[in-house]
Amino acid sequence: MKKTWFSIGQILLTLIVVVIAALVLWKLVNYYMFAPWTRDGHVRADVIQVAPDISGLISSVEVTDNQQVRQGQVLFVIDQARYTLALRQAEATAQQRRATLDQARREYARNRQLGNLVAAEILEESRSRVEAGEAALADANVAIDTAKLNLQRSTIKSPVDGYLNDRAPRTGEFVSAGRAVVAVVDMHSFRVDGYFEETKLRGIDIGQPVDITVMGEPTPLRGHVQSIVAGIEDRDRTQSANLLPNVNPAFSWVRLAQRIPVRVALDEVPADFRLIAGRTATVAVRDLSPVRRRAVSGTGPASGAVAASAAPVAPASALASAPAAPAASAASAAPSAGKSQ
């Protein structure tokens, strides 16, 4: 009898271990295969390449490598001597053409006063000289404005608030118009791009809260899903010479899931956190209840009932501190709203 109970106990223990192992295995498979998270994330920012509008030698540099700059701050100055002379030349040309125009106007006025004593052809020629002089003076004024603009743009300023790259220009270097000299990382454009497998997109909605763990940083960042890319490159399809699609006929039995870029906007960044474009991050989208998920995505019958609790989605700290209360209140509000209608 004791042996029978011992055998039954062994069977039950084995079943319990098998069930627990199956549950653990299912959790692991679900987490690694379908849960919306990825280690393939990177901190991104807009990088503005600053190129001068004119060419010349750099006469002075007002910044250093990796310096933080403000919008409108002077970065460097191109030698202004040549452009100052060009402005003086344009002003002299305009003065000469103004004198010529004044002479043509006096002649035209004198011919008109003479009346019938002057032939109509001569009067017409004097009027044409006045019009030509006015056009020449207008062209000279444009040359003056262009010279002033070139002189003004010899001072290169930062277009945004941000940080310089690790190599500022040097005094005495020659720079060409339209060729980038320095890059500025826009400090107001930092975000995180997470590359999710296409099998995990079902758990991602616009506005959904996100936890971001940057490699080497103990404190996670909070953000929300800002956008999901609408298309990626098809590397198995190219365009042939006759403009017909050229599809690769090879097929691999092992099909890897495509990586879909998802942009995450940062909501909370600590003051001592060092944001550097290109850093590696782990991006984990926090799971929401079905009602909350429909409210965030703006679809479904319950979206109107929970609009008030889901509208901004910006304060991720509020969602982290009380994740269950909004969902429960939203779930109770949905049926009551349907009855009131």
Phi and psi restraints in degrees (value plus and minus 20) as a CYANA .aco file:
   2 LYS   PHI     -84.5   -44.5
   2 LYS   PSI     -55.6   -15.6
   3 LYS   PHI     -86.3   -46.3
   3 LYS   PSI     -56.4   -16.4
   4 THR   PHI     -84.3   -44.3
   4 THR   PSI     -67.1   -27.1
   5 TRP   PHI     -83.4   -43.4
   5 TRP   PSI     -54.3   -14.3
   6 PHE   PHI     -85.7   -45.7
   6 PHE   PSI     -60.0   -20.0
   7 SER   PHI     -86.2   -46.2
   7 SER   PSI     -61.9   -21.9
   8 ILE   PHI     -82.8   -42.8
   8 ILE   PSI     -61.1   -21.1
   9 GLY   PHI     -82.5   -42.5
   9 GLY   PSI     -59.8   -19.8
  10 GLN   PHI     -83.4   -43.4
  10 GLN   PSI     -61.1   -21.1
  11 ILE   PHI     -85.0   -45.0
  11 ILE   PSI     -65.0   -25.0
  12 LEU   PHI     -83.4   -43.4
  12 LEU   PSI     -62.1   -22.1
  13 LEU   PHI     -82.9   -42.9
  13 LEU   PSI     -60.6   -20.6
  14 THR   PHI     -83.7   -43.7
  14 THR   PSI     -63.2   -23.2
  15 LEU   PHI     -81.8   -41.8
  15 LEU   PSI     -62.4   -22.4
  16 ILE   PHI     -83.2   -43.2
  16 ILE   PSI     -63.1   -23.1
  17 VAL   PHI     -83.6   -43.6
  17 VAL   PSI     -61.0   -21.0
  18 VAL   PHI     -84.4   -44.4
  18 VAL   PSI     -63.4   -23.4
  19 VAL   PHI     -83.2   -43.2
  19 VAL   PSI     -64.3   -24.3
  20 ILE   PHI     -83.5   -43.5
  20 ILE   PSI     -62.4   -22.4
  21 ALA   PHI     -83.4   -43.4
  21 ALA   PSI     -59.6   -19.6
  22 ALA   PHI     -85.1   -45.1
  22 ALA   PSI     -62.5   -22.5
  23 LEU   PHI     -82.9   -42.9
  23 LEU   PSI     -64.1   -24.1
  24 VAL   PHI     -82.9   -42.9
  24 VAL   PSI     -62.7   -22.7
  25 LEU   PHI     -82.9   -42.9
  25 LEU   PSI     -62.2   -22.2
  26 TRP   PHI     -83.6   -43.6
  26 TRP   PSI     -61.8   -21.8
  27 LYS   PHI     -81.9   -41.9
  27 LYS   PSI     -63.4   -23.4
  28 LEU   PHI     -85.0   -45.0
  28 LEU   PSI     -64.2   -24.2
  29 VAL   PHI     -83.1   -43.1
  29 VAL   PSI     -64.3   -24.3
  30 ASN   PHI     -83.8   -43.8
  30 ASN   PSI     -58.1   -18.1
  31 TYR   PHI     -91.2   -51.2
  31 TYR   PSI     -66.4   -26.4
  32 TYR   PHI    -101.3   -61.3
  32 TYR   PSI     -41.7    -1.7
  33 MET   PHI    -121.8   -81.8
  33 MET   PSI     -53.2   -13.2
  34 PHE   PHI    -145.7  -105.7
  34 PHE   PSI     -40.1    -0.1
  35 ALA   PHI     -86.1   -46.1
  35 ALA   PSI     118.2   158.2
  36 PRO   PHI     -97.3   -57.3
  36 PRO   PSI      60.8   100.8
  37 TRP   PHI    -169.5  -129.5
  37 TRP   PSI     138.2   178.2
  38 THR   PHI    -175.5  -135.5
  38 THR   PSI     126.0   166.0
  39 ARG   PHI    -107.9   -67.9
  39 ARG   PSI     -30.0    10.0
  40 ASP   PHI    -110.5   -70.5
  40 ASP   PSI      51.5    91.5
  41 GLY   PHI    -147.1  -107.1
  41 GLY   PSI     131.5   171.5
  42 HIS   PHI    -161.3  -121.3
  42 HIS   PSI     123.1   163.1
  43 VAL   PHI     -97.1   -57.1
  43 VAL   PSI     110.5   150.5
  44 ARG   PHI    -144.3  -104.3
  44 ARG   PSI     138.6   178.6
  45 ALA   PHI    -177.9  -137.9
  45 ALA   PSI     136.4   176.4
  46 ASP   PHI     -96.3   -56.3
  46 ASP   PSI     110.2   150.2
  47 VAL   PHI    -132.3   -92.3
  47 VAL   PSI      95.9   135.9
  48 ILE   PHI    -116.5   -76.5
  48 ILE   PSI      98.8   138.8
  49 GLN   PHI    -105.9   -65.9
  49 GLN   PSI      96.5   136.5
  50 VAL   PHI    -110.5   -70.5
  50 VAL   PSI      97.8   137.8
  51 ALA   PHI    -142.2  -102.2
  51 ALA   PSI     115.6   155.6
  52 PRO   PHI     -89.0   -49.0
  52 PRO   PSI     133.5   173.5
  53 ASP   PHI    -107.9   -67.9
  53 ASP   PSI     -30.9     9.1
  54 ILE   PHI    -151.8  -111.8
  54 ILE   PSI     146.7   186.7
  55 SER   PHI    -125.7   -85.7
  55 SER   PSI     135.5   175.5
  56 GLY   PHI     136.8   176.8
  56 GLY   PSI     159.0   199.0
  57 LEU   PHI    -103.6   -63.6
  57 LEU   PSI     121.5   161.5
  58 ILE   PHI     -97.9   -57.9
  58 ILE   PSI     101.6   141.6
  59 SER   PHI    -112.3   -72.3
  59 SER   PSI     -49.3    -9.3
  60 SER   PHI    -175.7  -135.7
  60 SER   PSI     127.6   167.6
  61 VAL   PHI    -141.7  -101.7
  61 VAL   PSI     107.5   147.5
  62 GLU   PHI    -123.2   -83.2
  62 GLU   PSI     -18.4    21.6
  63 VAL   PHI    -151.7  -111.7
  63 VAL   PSI     149.4   189.4
  64 THR   PHI    -144.1  -104.1
  64 THR   PSI     154.3   194.3
  65 ASP   PHI     -82.8   -42.8
  65 ASP   PSI     119.8   159.8
  66 ASN   PHI      41.4    81.4
  66 ASN   PSI       2.8    42.8
  67 GLN   PHI    -101.6   -61.6
  67 GLN   PSI     126.3   166.3
  68 GLN   PHI    -102.4   -62.4
  68 GLN   PSI     111.7   151.7
  69 VAL   PHI    -146.4  -106.4
  69 VAL   PSI     140.6   180.6
  70 ARG   PHI    -129.6   -89.6
  70 ARG   PSI     137.8   177.8
  71 GLN   PHI     -81.7   -41.7
  71 GLN   PSI     109.2   149.2
  72 GLY   PHI      70.3   110.3
  72 GLY   PSI     -25.3    14.7
  73 GLN   PHI     -93.2   -53.2
  73 GLN   PSI     119.4   159.4
  74 VAL   PHI     -91.0   -51.0
  74 VAL   PSI     108.2   148.2
  75 LEU   PHI    -114.3   -74.3
  75 LEU   PSI     -74.2   -34.2
  76 PHE   PHI    -177.2  -137.2
  76 PHE   PSI     146.1   186.1
  77 VAL   PHI    -145.9  -105.9
  77 VAL   PSI     112.3   152.3
  78 ILE   PHI    -109.2   -69.2
  78 ILE   PSI     124.6   164.6
  79 ASP   PHI     -71.3   -31.3
  79 ASP   PSI     104.3   144.3
  80 GLN   PHI    -116.2   -76.2
  80 GLN   PSI     -23.6    16.4
  81 ALA   PHI     -79.8   -39.8
  81 ALA   PSI     -67.4   -27.4
  82 ARG   PHI     -83.1   -43.1
  82 ARG   PSI     -58.9   -18.9
  83 TYR   PHI     -99.1   -59.1
  83 TYR   PSI     -45.1    -5.1
  84 THR   PHI     -88.3   -48.3
  84 THR   PSI     -61.5   -21.5
  85 LEU   PHI     -84.7   -44.7
  85 LEU   PSI     -58.5   -18.5
  86 ALA   PHI     -83.4   -43.4
  86 ALA   PSI     -57.0   -17.0
  87 LEU   PHI     -86.3   -46.3
  87 LEU   PSI     -62.7   -22.7
  88 ARG   PHI     -83.9   -43.9
  88 ARG   PSI     -59.2   -19.2
  89 GLN   PHI     -84.9   -44.9
  89 GLN   PSI     -61.7   -21.7
  90 ALA   PHI     -85.1   -45.1
  90 ALA   PSI     -57.9   -17.9
  91 GLU   PHI     -87.3   -47.3
  91 GLU   PSI     -58.3   -18.3
  92 ALA   PHI     -86.4   -46.4
  92 ALA   PSI     -60.6   -20.6
  93 THR   PHI     -82.6   -42.6
  93 THR   PSI     -61.7   -21.7
  94 ALA   PHI     -84.4   -44.4
  94 ALA   PSI     -57.6   -17.6
  95 GLN   PHI     -85.9   -45.9
  95 GLN   PSI     -60.6   -20.6
  96 GLN   PHI     -83.9   -43.9
  96 GLN   PSI     -64.5   -24.5
  97 ARG   PHI     -90.3   -50.3
  97 ARG   PSI     -48.2    -8.2
  98 ARG   PHI     -87.8   -47.8
  98 ARG   PSI     -58.9   -18.9
  99 ALA   PHI     -85.9   -45.9
  99 ALA   PSI     -61.0   -21.0
 100 THR   PHI     -83.4   -43.4
 100 THR   PSI     -59.9   -19.9
 101 LEU   PHI     -85.5   -45.5
 101 LEU   PSI     -61.0   -21.0
 102 ASP   PHI     -82.8   -42.8
 102 ASP   PSI     -60.2   -20.2
 103 GLN   PHI     -83.6   -43.6
 103 GLN   PSI     -62.7   -22.7
 104 ALA   PHI     -85.1   -45.1
 104 ALA   PSI     -56.8   -16.8
 105 ARG   PHI     -87.6   -47.6
 105 ARG   PSI     -58.1   -18.1
 106 ARG   PHI     -86.0   -46.0
 106 ARG   PSI     -61.7   -21.7
 107 GLU   PHI     -83.8   -43.8
 107 GLU   PSI     -62.1   -22.1
 108 TYR   PHI     -84.7   -44.7
 108 TYR   PSI     -62.1   -22.1
 109 ALA   PHI     -84.6   -44.6
 109 ALA   PSI     -59.9   -19.9
 110 ARG   PHI     -85.8   -45.8
 110 ARG   PSI     -60.3   -20.3
 111 ASN   PHI     -86.6   -46.6
 111 ASN   PSI     -53.8   -13.8
 112 ARG   PHI     -89.9   -49.9
 112 ARG   PSI     -55.3   -15.3
 113 GLN   PHI     -88.4   -48.4
 113 GLN   PSI     -49.8    -9.8
 114 LEU   PHI     -91.6   -51.6
 114 LEU   PSI     -38.7     1.3
 115 GLY   PHI      46.1    86.1
 115 GLY   PSI    -145.8  -105.8
 116 ASN   PHI     -92.3   -52.3
 116 ASN   PSI     -28.2    11.8
 117 LEU   PHI     -94.2   -54.2
 117 LEU   PSI     -36.0     4.0
 118 VAL   PHI    -130.5   -90.5
 118 VAL   PSI     114.8   154.8
 119 ALA   PHI     -84.8   -44.8
 119 ALA   PSI     130.4   170.4
 120 ALA   PHI     -82.8   -42.8
 120 ALA   PSI     -52.5   -12.5
 121 GLU   PHI     -86.2   -46.2
 121 GLU   PSI     -61.4   -21.4
 122 ILE   PHI     -85.7   -45.7
 122 ILE   PSI     -59.5   -19.5
 123 LEU   PHI     -83.4   -43.4
 123 LEU   PSI     -59.2   -19.2
 124 GLU   PHI     -86.0   -46.0
 124 GLU   PSI     -59.0   -19.0
 125 GLU   PHI     -86.3   -46.3
 125 GLU   PSI     -59.8   -19.8
 126 SER   PHI     -86.2   -46.2
 126 SER   PSI     -56.5   -16.5
 127 ARG   PHI     -87.8   -47.8
 127 ARG   PSI     -56.3   -16.3
 128 SER   PHI     -86.2   -46.2
 128 SER   PSI     -56.9   -16.9
 129 ARG   PHI     -85.3   -45.3
 129 ARG   PSI     -55.1   -15.1
 130 VAL   PHI     -84.4   -44.4
 130 VAL   PSI     -66.3   -26.3
 131 GLU   PHI     -84.1   -44.1
 131 GLU   PSI     -59.8   -19.8
 132 ALA   PHI     -85.9   -45.9
 132 ALA   PSI     -58.1   -18.1
 133 GLY   PHI     -86.0   -46.0
 133 GLY   PSI     -58.4   -18.4
 134 GLU   PHI     -84.4   -44.4
 134 GLU   PSI     -60.7   -20.7
 135 ALA   PHI     -86.2   -46.2
 135 ALA   PSI     -60.4   -20.4
 136 ALA   PHI     -84.9   -44.9
 136 ALA   PSI     -58.9   -18.9
 137 LEU   PHI     -86.4   -46.4
 137 LEU   PSI     -59.6   -19.6
 138 ALA   PHI     -82.2   -42.2
 138 ALA   PSI     -59.0   -19.0
 139 ASP   PHI     -85.2   -45.2
 139 ASP   PSI     -58.1   -18.1
 140 ALA   PHI     -86.6   -46.6
 140 ALA   PSI     -57.2   -17.2
 141 ASN   PHI     -85.4   -45.4
 141 ASN   PSI     -56.6   -16.6
 142 VAL   PHI     -83.8   -43.8
 142 VAL   PSI     -59.6   -19.6
 143 ALA   PHI     -83.5   -43.5
 143 ALA   PSI     -56.7   -16.7
 144 ILE   PHI     -84.6   -44.6
 144 ILE   PSI     -65.7   -25.7
 145 ASP   PHI     -82.4   -42.4
 145 ASP   PSI     -58.9   -18.9
 146 THR   PHI     -85.0   -45.0
 146 THR   PSI     -61.4   -21.4
 147 ALA   PHI     -85.1   -45.1
 147 ALA   PSI     -59.3   -19.3
 148 LYS   PHI     -85.1   -45.1
 148 LYS   PSI     -59.7   -19.7
 149 LEU   PHI     -84.4   -44.4
 149 LEU   PSI     -63.2   -23.2
 150 ASN   PHI     -82.5   -42.5
 150 ASN   PSI     -59.8   -19.8
 151 LEU   PHI     -86.8   -46.8
 151 LEU   PSI     -58.1   -18.1
 152 GLN   PHI     -87.7   -47.7
 152 GLN   PSI     -59.5   -19.5
 153 ARG   PHI    -102.6   -62.6
 153 ARG   PSI     -15.9    24.1
 154 SER   PHI     -93.2   -53.2
 154 SER   PSI     -35.4     4.6
 155 THR   PHI    -117.9   -77.9
 155 THR   PSI      91.6   131.6
 156 ILE   PHI    -112.4   -72.4
 156 ILE   PSI     106.1   146.1
 157 LYS   PHI    -138.5   -98.5
 157 LYS   PSI     139.4   179.4
 158 SER   PHI     -94.0   -54.0
 158 SER   PSI     110.5   150.5
 159 PRO   PHI     -97.7   -57.7
 159 PRO   PSI     -40.7    -0.7
 160 VAL   PHI    -163.7  -123.7
 160 VAL   PSI     148.9   188.9
 161 ASP   PHI     -97.3   -57.3
 161 ASP   PSI     111.3   151.3
 162 GLY   PHI     157.4   197.4
 162 GLY   PSI    -174.4  -134.4
 163 TYR   PHI    -148.7  -108.7
 163 TYR   PSI     118.5   158.5
 164 LEU   PHI     -93.6   -53.6
 164 LEU   PSI     140.8   180.8
 165 ASN   PHI     -96.3   -56.3
 165 ASN   PSI    -198.8  -158.8
 166 ASP   PHI    -103.0   -63.0
 166 ASP   PSI      -4.0    36.0
 167 ARG   PHI    -168.5  -128.5
 167 ARG   PSI      74.6   114.6
 168 ALA   PHI     -97.6   -57.6
 168 ALA   PSI     137.2   177.2
 169 PRO   PHI     -85.2   -45.2
 169 PRO   PSI     142.5   182.5
 170 ARG   PHI    -137.1   -97.1
 170 ARG   PSI     128.2   168.2
 171 THR   PHI     -83.5   -43.5
 171 THR   PSI     114.2   154.2
 172 GLY   PHI      77.6   117.6
 172 GLY   PSI     -32.5     7.5
 173 GLU   PHI     -92.2   -52.2
 173 GLU   PSI     127.7   167.7
 174 PHE   PHI    -116.8   -76.8
 174 PHE   PSI     107.6   147.6
 175 VAL   PHI    -134.7   -94.7
 175 VAL   PSI     127.1   167.1
 176 SER   PHI    -127.2   -87.2
 176 SER   PSI     128.8   168.8
 177 ALA   PHI     -84.4   -44.4
 177 ALA   PSI     111.5   151.5
 178 GLY   PHI      64.9   104.9
 178 GLY   PSI     -22.7    17.3
 179 ARG   PHI    -123.5   -83.5
 179 ARG   PSI     105.8   145.8
 180 ALA   PHI     -82.8   -42.8
 180 ALA   PSI     115.6   155.6
 181 VAL   PHI    -130.8   -90.8
 181 VAL   PSI     -58.5   -18.5
 182 VAL   PHI    -163.5  -123.5
 182 VAL   PSI     132.8   172.8
 183 ALA   PHI    -137.0   -97.0
 183 ALA   PSI     121.2   161.2
 184 VAL   PHI    -141.4  -101.4
 184 VAL   PSI     104.8   144.8
 185 VAL   PHI    -106.5   -66.5
 185 VAL   PSI      97.6   137.6
 186 ASP   PHI     -86.9   -46.9
 186 ASP   PSI      97.3   137.3
 187 MET   PHI     -95.2   -55.2
 187 MET   PSI     -32.2     7.8
 188 HIS   PHI    -119.3   -79.3
 188 HIS   PSI     -13.3    26.7
 189 SER   PHI    -135.2   -95.2
 189 SER   PSI      -7.4    32.6
 190 PHE   PHI     -86.6   -46.6
 190 PHE   PSI     118.4   158.4
 191 ARG   PHI    -175.2  -135.2
 191 ARG   PSI    -199.6  -159.6
 192 VAL   PHI    -147.6  -107.6
 192 VAL   PSI     110.5   150.5
 193 ASP   PHI    -125.9   -85.9
 193 ASP   PSI      97.3   137.3
 194 GLY   PHI    -124.9   -84.9
 194 GLY   PSI     113.1   153.1
 195 TYR   PHI    -123.4   -83.4
 195 TYR   PSI      80.2   120.2
 196 PHE   PHI    -114.9   -74.9
 196 PHE   PSI     126.1   166.1
 197 GLU   PHI     -87.7   -47.7
 197 GLU   PSI     126.7   166.7
 198 GLU   PHI     -84.3   -44.3
 198 GLU   PSI     -40.0     0.0
 199 THR   PHI     -94.9   -54.9
 199 THR   PSI     -30.8     9.2
 200 LYS   PHI    -127.5   -87.5
 200 LYS   PSI     -12.2    27.8
 201 LEU   PHI     -94.8   -54.8
 201 LEU   PSI     -39.1     0.9
 202 ARG   PHI     -85.7   -45.7
 202 ARG   PSI     -44.2    -4.2
 203 GLY   PHI    -115.6   -75.6
 203 GLY   PSI      -6.1    33.9
 204 ILE   PHI    -139.7   -99.7
 204 ILE   PSI     107.5   147.5
 205 ASP   PHI    -150.3  -110.3
 205 ASP   PSI     135.5   175.5
 206 ILE   PHI     -83.1   -43.1
 206 ILE   PSI     111.9   151.9
 207 GLY   PHI      68.5   108.5
 207 GLY   PSI     -23.7    16.3
 208 GLN   PHI     -90.3   -50.3
 208 GLN   PSI     118.3   158.3
 209 PRO   PHI     -87.8   -47.8
 209 PRO   PSI     128.7   168.7
 210 VAL   PHI    -155.9  -115.9
 210 VAL   PSI     119.7   159.7
 211 ASP   PHI    -123.4   -83.4
 211 ASP   PSI     111.2   151.2
 212 ILE   PHI    -142.6  -102.6
 212 ILE   PSI     103.2   143.2
 213 THR   PHI    -134.3   -94.3
 213 THR   PSI      87.6   127.6
 214 VAL   PHI    -101.8   -61.8
 214 VAL   PSI     116.6   156.6
 215 MET   PHI     -79.9   -39.9
 215 MET   PSI     108.3   148.3
 216 GLY   PHI      70.6   110.6
 216 GLY   PSI     -22.5    17.5
 217 GLU   PHI    -133.1   -93.1
 217 GLU   PSI     108.8   148.8
 218 PRO   PHI     -96.7   -56.7
 218 PRO   PSI     -44.1    -4.1
 219 THR   PHI    -115.9   -75.9
 219 THR   PSI     102.3   142.3
 220 PRO   PHI     -95.2   -55.2
 220 PRO   PSI     133.1   173.1
 221 LEU   PHI    -118.0   -78.0
 221 LEU   PSI     137.1   177.1
 222 ARG   PHI    -133.2   -93.2
 222 ARG   PSI     121.7   161.7
 223 GLY   PHI    -177.9  -137.9
 223 GLY   PSI    -190.3  -150.3
 224 HIS   PHI    -165.7  -125.7
 224 HIS   PSI     135.3   175.3
 225 VAL   PHI     -88.4   -48.4
 225 VAL   PSI      99.9   139.9
 226 GLN   PHI    -114.1   -74.1
 226 GLN   PSI     -61.6   -21.6
 227 SER   PHI    -181.5  -141.5
 227 SER   PSI     139.0   179.0
 228 ILE   PHI    -144.3  -104.3
 228 ILE   PSI     112.0   152.0
 229 VAL   PHI     -81.6   -41.6
 229 VAL   PSI     127.8   167.8
 230 ALA   PHI    -113.6   -73.6
 230 ALA   PSI     -30.1     9.9
 231 GLY   PHI    -187.1  -147.1
 231 GLY   PSI     129.9   169.9
 232 ILE   PHI    -149.1  -109.1
 232 ILE   PSI     145.4   185.4
 233 GLU   PHI     -92.6   -52.6
 233 GLU   PSI     116.3   156.3
 234 ASP   PHI    -115.3   -75.3
 234 ASP   PSI      83.0   123.0
 235 ARG   PHI     -99.0   -59.0
 235 ARG   PSI     -30.6     9.4
 236 ASP   PHI    -110.6   -70.6
 236 ASP   PSI     -18.7    21.3
 237 ARG   PHI    -151.5  -111.5
 237 ARG   PSI     107.5   147.5
 238 THR   PHI    -147.1  -107.1
 238 THR   PSI     153.3   193.3
 239 GLN   PHI    -124.3   -84.3
 239 GLN   PSI     107.8   147.8
 240 SER   PHI    -102.0   -62.0
 240 SER   PSI     157.0   197.0
 241 ALA   PHI     -85.3   -45.3
 241 ALA   PSI     -50.0   -10.0
 242 ASN   PHI    -114.9   -74.9
 242 ASN   PSI      -0.2    39.8
 243 LEU   PHI      48.3    88.3
 243 LEU   PSI      -2.9    37.1
 244 LEU   PHI    -115.1   -75.1
 244 LEU   PSI     130.3   170.3
 245 PRO   PHI     -86.1   -46.1
 245 PRO   PSI     115.1   155.1
 246 ASN   PHI    -134.1   -94.1
 246 ASN   PSI      79.6   119.6
 247 VAL   PHI    -118.3   -78.3
 247 VAL   PSI     113.5   153.5
 248 ASN   PHI     -85.8   -45.8
 248 ASN   PSI     101.3   141.3
 249 PRO   PHI     -96.6   -56.6
 249 PRO   PSI     -33.6     6.4
 250 ALA   PHI     -90.7   -50.7
 250 ALA   PSI     122.1   162.1
 251 PHE   PHI    -153.0  -113.0
 251 PHE   PSI     107.2   147.2
 252 SER   PHI    -117.3   -77.3
 252 SER   PSI     117.5   157.5
 253 TRP   PHI     -90.4   -50.4
 253 TRP   PSI     -44.9    -4.9
 254 VAL   PHI    -115.1   -75.1
 254 VAL   PSI      87.6   127.6
 255 ARG   PHI    -122.0   -82.0
 255 ARG   PSI      96.4   136.4
 256 LEU   PHI    -106.5   -66.5
 256 LEU   PSI     119.2   159.2
 257 ALA   PHI     -88.7   -48.7
 257 ALA   PSI     119.2   159.2
 258 GLN   PHI     -89.9   -49.9
 258 GLN   PSI     132.4   172.4
 259 ARG   PHI    -117.4   -77.4
 259 ARG   PSI     105.2   145.2
 260 ILE   PHI    -129.9   -89.9
 260 ILE   PSI     101.0   141.0
 261 PRO   PHI     -90.0   -50.0
 261 PRO   PSI     111.9   151.9
 262 VAL   PHI    -144.7  -104.7
 262 VAL   PSI     103.1   143.1
 263 ARG   PHI    -109.1   -69.1
 263 ARG   PSI     112.5   152.5
 264 VAL   PHI    -138.6   -98.6
 264 VAL   PSI     103.9   143.9
 265 ALA   PHI    -107.0   -67.0
 265 ALA   PSI     119.7   159.7
 266 LEU   PHI    -104.7   -64.7
 266 LEU   PSI     110.5   150.5
 267 ASP   PHI    -119.4   -79.4
 267 ASP   PSI     -62.2   -22.2
 268 GLU   PHI    -150.1  -110.1
 268 GLU   PSI     101.2   141.2
 269 VAL   PHI    -148.6  -108.6
 269 VAL   PSI      96.0   136.0
 270 PRO   PHI     -80.0   -40.0
 270 PRO   PSI     133.3   173.3
 271 ALA   PHI     -84.3   -44.3
 271 ALA   PSI     -51.2   -11.2
 272 ASP   PHI    -113.3   -73.3
 272 ASP   PSI     -12.3    27.7
 273 PHE   PHI    -102.1   -62.1
 273 PHE   PSI     112.7   152.7
 274 ARG   PHI    -117.2   -77.2
 274 ARG   PSI      83.6   123.6
 275 LEU   PHI    -107.1   -67.1
 275 LEU   PSI     100.9   140.9
 276 ILE   PHI    -151.6  -111.6
 276 ILE   PSI     103.3   143.3
 277 ALA   PHI     -82.4   -42.4
 277 ALA   PSI     110.7   150.7
 278 GLY   PHI      85.5   125.5
 278 GLY   PSI     -29.4    10.6
 279 ARG   PHI     -86.7   -46.7
 279 ARG   PSI     130.1   170.1
 280 THR   PHI    -107.9   -67.9
 280 THR   PSI     121.3   161.3
 281 ALA   PHI    -162.4  -122.4
 281 ALA   PSI     133.8   173.8
 282 THR   PHI    -122.3   -82.3
 282 THR   PSI     105.1   145.1
 283 VAL   PHI    -131.8   -91.8
 283 VAL   PSI     101.8   141.8
 284 ALA   PHI    -146.0  -106.0
 284 ALA   PSI      98.7   138.7
 285 VAL   PHI    -103.4   -63.4
 285 VAL   PSI     104.9   144.9
 286 ARG   PHI     -93.4   -53.4
 286 ARG   PSI     114.0   154.0
 287 ASP   PHI     -94.3   -54.3
 287 ASP   PSI     123.8   163.8
 288 LEU   PHI    -140.9  -100.9
 288 LEU   PSI     141.3   181.3
 289 SER   PHI     -87.4   -47.4
 289 SER   PSI     137.2   177.2
 290 PRO   PHI     -76.4   -36.4
 290 PRO   PSI     -59.3   -19.3
 291 VAL   PHI     -85.4   -45.4
 291 VAL   PSI     -65.8   -25.8
 292 ARG   PHI     -84.1   -44.1
 292 ARG   PSI     -58.6   -18.6
 293 ARG   PHI     -84.2   -44.2
 293 ARG   PSI     -60.9   -20.9
 294 ARG   PHI     -85.6   -45.6
 294 ARG   PSI     -55.1   -15.1
 295 ALA   PHI     -87.6   -47.6
 295 ALA   PSI     -59.3   -19.3
 296 VAL   PHI     -87.8   -47.8
 296 VAL   PSI     -61.6   -21.6
 297 SER   PHI     -97.2   -57.2
 297 SER   PSI     -35.3     4.7
 298 GLY   PHI      59.6    99.6
 298 GLY   PSI       0.5    40.5
 299 THR   PHI    -144.6  -104.6
 299 THR   PSI     143.5   183.5
 300 GLY   PHI      72.9   112.9
 300 GLY   PSI     140.3   180.3
 301 PRO   PHI     -88.5   -48.5
 301 PRO   PSI     -42.0    -2.0
 302 ALA   PHI    -111.0   -71.0
 302 ALA   PSI     -19.0    21.0
 303 SER   PHI     -85.7   -45.7
 303 SER   PSI     -57.3   -17.3
 304 GLY   PHI     -90.2   -50.2
 304 GLY   PSI     -52.3   -12.3
 305 ALA   PHI     -92.4   -52.4
 305 ALA   PSI     -49.1    -9.1
 306 VAL   PHI    -131.3   -91.3
 306 VAL   PSI       0.6    40.6
 307 ALA   PHI     -83.3   -43.3
 307 ALA   PSI     -56.3   -16.3
 308 ALA   PHI     -86.4   -46.4
 308 ALA   PSI     -57.3   -17.3
 309 SER   PHI    -104.2   -64.2
 309 SER   PSI     -38.0     2.0
 310 ALA   PHI    -131.4   -91.4
 310 ALA   PSI     -24.0    16.0
 311 ALA   PHI     -77.4   -37.4
 311 ALA   PSI     -84.7   -44.7
 312 PRO   PHI     -93.2   -53.2
 312 PRO   PSI     -58.8   -18.8
 313 VAL   PHI      37.6    77.6
 313 VAL   PSI     -23.6    16.4
 314 ALA   PHI     -86.5   -46.5
 314 ALA   PSI     -66.6   -26.6
 315 PRO   PHI     -93.0   -53.0
 315 PRO   PSI      70.1   110.1
 316 ALA   PHI     -89.3   -49.3
 316 ALA   PSI     -44.9    -4.9
 317 SER   PHI     -85.7   -45.7
 317 SER   PSI     -54.1   -14.1
 318 ALA   PHI     -87.0   -47.0
 318 ALA   PSI     -57.2   -17.2
 319 LEU   PHI     -88.7   -48.7
 319 LEU   PSI     -53.8   -13.8
 320 ALA   PHI     -93.0   -53.0
 320 ALA   PSI     -54.4   -14.4
 321 SER   PHI     -96.2   -56.2
 321 SER   PSI     -52.2   -12.2
 322 ALA   PHI    -160.6  -120.6
 322 ALA   PSI      54.9    94.9
 323 PRO   PHI     -95.0   -55.0
 323 PRO   PSI     -43.9    -3.9
 324 ALA   PHI    -109.5   -69.5
 324 ALA   PSI     -51.8   -11.8
 325 ALA   PHI     -84.3   -44.3
 325 ALA   PSI     -67.3   -27.3
 326 PRO   PHI     -81.6   -41.6
 326 PRO   PSI     -58.2   -18.2
 327 ALA   PHI     -85.8   -45.8
 327 ALA   PSI     -60.9   -20.9
 328 ALA   PHI     -87.7   -47.7
 328 ALA   PSI     -62.4   -22.4
 329 SER   PHI     -86.3   -46.3
 329 SER   PSI     -55.3   -15.3
 330 ALA   PHI     -87.2   -47.2
 330 ALA   PSI     -60.0   -20.0
 331 ALA   PHI     -85.4   -45.4
 331 ALA   PSI     -56.1   -16.1
 332 SER   PHI     -97.2   -57.2
 332 SER   PSI     -46.4    -6.4
 333 ALA   PHI     -96.5   -56.5
 333 ALA   PSI     -48.9    -8.9
 334 ALA   PHI     -82.1   -42.1
 334 ALA   PSI     -71.7   -31.7
 335 PRO   PHI     -87.2   -47.2
 335 PRO   PSI     -54.5   -14.5
 336 SER   PHI     -85.7   -45.7
 336 SER   PSI     -56.6   -16.6
 337 ALA   PHI     -85.1   -45.1
 337 ALA   PSI     -58.2   -18.2
 338 GLY   PHI     -85.1   -45.1
 338 GLY   PSI     -55.8   -15.8
 339 LYS   PHI     -89.7   -49.7
 339 LYS   PSI     -57.7   -17.7
 340 SER   PHI     -85.1   -45.1
 340 SER   PSI     -52.0   -12.0
